[in-house]
Amino acid sequence: MSAPAGAVDAPPRRRRPKDRRQQIAMAAAVAFSARGYHQVSMGDVAAEVGITAAALYRHFPNKYALFVDASRRLAHGLIEATDPVVASEAERDPAVQRDDILRAVIDVTIENRLTGGLYRWEGRYLTRDDRALLRHEFDELVSRVRGPLVALRPDLSDADADVLSAAALSVIASITAHHTTLRAKALTSLLLDAADSVLAVDLPPAADRADAPPPTTGVPSASTRERLVNEAIPLFYRLGYHETTVEDICSAVGITASALYRHFPGKSDILLEACVRAAERLGATTSSALGSASSREQALGGLVDAYIDYAFTQHELMSVYFSDVGALPEDDRVRLYAIQRRHVDEWVSLLESVRPELTASAARFLVHAGLNVTVDVVRVMRFADSPAARVRVATLVRATLGVD
């Protein structure tokens, strides 16, 4: 039956997505991860989703509530992905269960690759209670990897089982820190092999407390400019760049704000100085390792040891660089990222020559995994430096790279 003359078709009815709240949270997670919590507004997220700011506020009362929801969804997604494997624990060989858990984590991490920086570097903006809830989710994930690992290696100490499990998960999480591409099947296989290699490591003995070097405080610089940077770095590390005020820095140094402005035009210039130092010191470790090596294998080992030294001794500076560099102007970020890429390129070139069977992309993924394991395991060790601790980290990194 034809429509009456002059009839107009009704416009198609717009259907709201089944879970608009989840869509918003995931868009926010990508934005927060890429640009940082403070650089993203509610309006930015609304525009990304294609809704008005008013519509966004009907789902979330403020940006912090959105940040918490996004963080929890990402963390809990990893738990949910491994639930079916854990439920069938009694029916599976521990080696199969281990790999099934790792594959589930890999699949979710690949799917949510653009959101990885959210809980890694932005989690410090959570309140203590919210941070504890997020920490509980990751502790649960570590325990799920730990279960089949202990079944396969019953002689492992509890501490070593936790370190190995955390390191294996760090291998997988490393893909969120860079944009190298690889087909999903090949990437899954590469990450699974590297994580399994880490879980198979025989860790050297941990350090006794007597082995740890006594903490050193150093001698304050006579240069006010130097003291401003040195005092700002731990403040940025503890509070975050945006929460640290000029008054906080001045108070730590014992000067007035007007005195600070004689050395730096503003707080962002202090952050830039800190980030430049982080990049330059990392470059210096690379030059030293390459210059003292007699072979490419030895040079790669030297880079591993130098980066571990850097992670232990410069962990505050390193954290500030990775978490707050997004607050700098784009031109400065581009310059710093170029320095960072050159450092990674040195690792990749050496790894390709030591393991010629690897493609360039695979080598780059493994290098990023090794760097990530260094940072994460040093953090798990609470930055307690000692010769024994460094050997333990180096053993894990070499296993990740496949050169142990």
N, C-alpha and C positions, 0 to 999 in steps of 0.2 A: 504494500500500500504506500503510495507516494505521499510526501509531506505536503500539507496545505500550502497554497501559493503564499509567498511572502514570509514563510516560516524561517526562522534563523536557528541553526544548530546551537544547542547550549554548549558553552565552553567546557572543555574537559575538567572534571573535578580534580583539584589538586589533592594528592594524598600525602599526608604527613608520614615520614619514614617510621617504621615500626618502633625504632628506638632512637628518637631524636637526641635524647640526652647522651647516649653513647656516641653518636655521630659528632656532637659538639665536643665531648671529652677527647675523642681521638684527634680532632682537628686542633684542639688546644695543645695536646701533647706534642704534636709535630711542631707547632709554632714555638712552644716553650723550649723544646729541645734544640731547635735550630737557632733561636735568637735570644733565649734567656728569659726568665720569668719577668724581669722588670722591663724588658724591651717590648713586651706584648701586651696590648690592651684588650679589653672585652670587645671593643669595636672591631679590632683586628680579627678576633676569633669569629665574631658574627659575620663579618664579610667573607671569611673563608668558607663558612657553612652555607652562606647565601640567605641569611635571615637578618632581621633588624636587631639592633642592640636591645630594644625593649623585649623582643621575643626571647633573646638569650637570657635576660634577667628573670624571665618566668621559670627557667630551669635552674639557674644558679644565682644566688643573691649577690655574689661578688667574685672577683678573680681568684681569691684564695680558695674559696669553696670549689671552684672549677679545677684549680691546680691539684687539690687533694683528691678529688674524684678521678681525675685523669691518672694520677700516680697510682692510686689503689687499683684501678682497672688493669693497668699494665702489669703490675706485680701479681695480681690475683690471676690474670690470664695465664701466666706460666704455671701456677699451681693447678688450675683447671685442666690445662693441657696434659699434665702428667697424672691426673686422677685415674684415668682408665688403666694405666700401667700399674700404678700402686695397688689398685683394687684386685688385680690378677696376680699379685706377688707370689702367692703360694703355688701357682701353676707354672711359673717360669724359671728357667735357668738364670742364675744371677747375672751372667754375662749378657744374656739376651735382654733381661730387664734393664740392666745398665744402659745398653745402647738404645733401647726403646725410650727410656727417660730422656736421654740426651737428644735423640731425634725429635722428640716432642718439643723440647726447649728450643732446638734449632729452628724448627718449623715456625714457631710463634715469633722467635726473634727475627727471622727473615721477613715475616709478614709485617712486623712492627719496627722495622729497622730504623725508620726516620724518627722514632720517638725515644731512642735509647739514652740520650743525654738528659732526659727529664729527671729520672731518679738518681742518675749517677752524679751529676754536678749541681742540680737545682734542688735536691732534697734537703739541703740545709735551710731552705726557707720554710720548711714545715715546722710546726710547733713540736715540742718534745713528745707529746702524746701521739701525734700523727706520725712522727718519725719512728716512734717505737712500733707502731702498727705495721709500717712498711718494712721495718727491720725484721719483724716477726715473719712476714711473708717470705723474705729471702732466706731466713734461717730454716724455714720449712723446706724450701727448695733445695738448700744444701743438704738437709737431712735425707731428702729423697734420693739424691745421688749417692750419699754416704751409705745407705742401706745395702744395695747390692755390692758396693765396693768392699765393705767390711765382710760380707758373706764370701766374697772371692779372696780376700786377703785378711783373714782373721787375726793375724799377728800385728796388724797396724795399731798404733796407739790412737786414742781418740783424737788427740791434737793433730797428728799427721793425717788422719782420715778427713778431718775438717779442712785442713789446708789443701789437700789434693782435690777435694770436692769443689771448694771455692775456686781453685785455679782452673779446673775443667770448665766451670760455668763462665769464668772470665774469658777463656778462649772463645766461647760462643758469643758472649756479649761484645767482644771486640769489634764485630762487624758494624756496630752502631756508631763507631767513632770515625768512620771514613766512608768514601763513596766509590771505592773500587767495585767493579762489576764482575760477576761470574755466574754462569748458569746455576739455577737452584740445585739441580741434582749434583753437579760437581762441587758446589759450595757445601752442601750437606755432607758429602763424603769427606771433603777436606777437613771440615770442622770436627766431624766425628772421629776421624783418625787422630787429629791433634789432641782432642780431649781424652781419647783412650790412651794415648801415649803419656799424657800427664798423669792419668789415674794409675798407670803402671809403674810410675817412678818409685825408686827406693830412695827416700829422702835421707840425706846425711843427718847425723844427730843434731838436735837443737842445741843452742847455746845454753850453758849454765849462766846464772846471773853474774857469776864472777867473771865470765868471759866478755860481758858487755862493757864497752868503754865508758868511762865516767862522762856525764854530760858536761859540755863546755859552753860558757856564756859569751866568750870573746871579749874584746876590749872595744868600747864605743868609739866610733870615728869622731875625729875633731871637726869634720865637715858637717855643717848643718844639713846640707842637701842630702848627703849620704845617710845621715841619721833619719831624715824624713822618710826616705825610701825603706830603710831597714825597719822602722817602726810601723810603717803602713802595711807592709807585707803580712805580718801576723794578724793585724787587725782585719785586713781584707779576708784572710784565711778563716778567722773565727767568726766574724760577723757577716761577711759578704761585702762586696764593694759598695753596693747601694745603701746598706745599713750603716756603713762607716762614715762618719762625718769629718769634715775638716777639723772641727774642734777636738774630736777623738785623737786625731793624728798629732795635732799641736800639743795636746795634753801629754801624750806619750813622750814627745820630744822635749817638752818644757819651754815652748815658745808661744808667741801670740800668732793669731791668724795673719796679721799684717806681715810678720816675719816670714811666714810660710810663703806668702805671695811674692816675696822677693826672690824665691828660688823656683817656684812652679806657678804657672798661671792659674791652675786649679787642680782639683782632685784627680780628674781624668789624666792629667799629665804625669802624675805620680804613678798611676796604674800603667800608663804606657811605658814609663821608665822600668817598672818592675817586669813587665812582659818582655821588653827588649832584653833585659838582663837574663831572663829565663831562656830565651832563644839563643843568646850569645853564649851562655855557659854550656848549653847543650851542644852547640857547634864546637866549642872548645874541647869537650870530651871526645867528640868524633875525630877531630884532628889529632888529638893525642893518641887515641887508639890506633888509628891508621898509620901514624908516623912511627910507632914503636913495634909494628908487626913485621914479621919476615915472610908471612904467607897469608893468603886470603882466609884460610881457616882460622889462623891466629888473629887476624884483624876482626873477623866476625866475633870471636870469643872476647876480644878486647872491647868491642862495642857493647856486648852484653854486660860485661863487668862494669864498664863506665856508666852505662845507663842505670844499673843497680845502685852504684855509688851516688849518682845524681838523685835517684828516687829516695834514698835514705837521708841524704844530707840536705837536699833542697826540696823536701816534700811540701812545705808551705808555699814556696815560690811556684813549684810545679802546679799545685792545686789552683792557685790564684790565676795562673796563666790559662789553664784549661777552662775554668769555670767563669772567669770574668772578662776574658778577651772580647766577648761579644758586646761589651759596653763601650768599646773603642770605636772611633770613626772607621768607616769602611776602608779607606786607604791604608790606615795603620794595620787593620786586620789582614788585609791582603799581603802586606809586606811581611808580617809575622808568620802567616801561613806558608808563605814561600820558603822561609827559613826552615820551618818544620818539615815541609815536603822534601827539601834537600837532605835533611837528616835521614828521613825514611828511605830515600832513594839510595843512600849509601848502604843501608842494611840490605835492601832488596838486591842490589847489584852483587854484594858479597854472598848472599844466600843462593842466588841463581848460579853462581860459579861453584859453590860448594855442593849444591844439589841440582845438577843440570837437568834432571828429569822434570823439574817444576816449570810450569809456565810462569810468565812474568806476573800475571794476575794472582796465581796461587801463591807465589813467593811474597807478594805484597800483603795478601790476607794473613799469611803466617807471621810476617814481620809485625803487623799491627796486633796480632794476637799475642806475640811475645812481649811487646811493649805494654799491652794491657795487663797481662799476667804480672809483670813487674810491679806496676802501680798498685794493682789490687792486692797482691800477696804482701807487699810491704805494708799496706794499710792493715791487712788482717793481722800482721805481726805488730801492729801499733807502733811502727817506726822504730822498734827496738833494734838498733844497729849492733852488729857484732860480726866478726869473720865467719862464724858458723851460720848466721842468718843469711849472709850474702851468698854463701855456697849453696844453701838450700834454695834461694830464689833463682840463682843461676842454673841449678839443676832443672828446675821447672821450666825456665825459659828455653833452655837448650832442647828439652823434650818437646816443647811446643813447636820449635823450629824444625825439629827432626834431625838435629845434629849432635845428639847426646852420645 
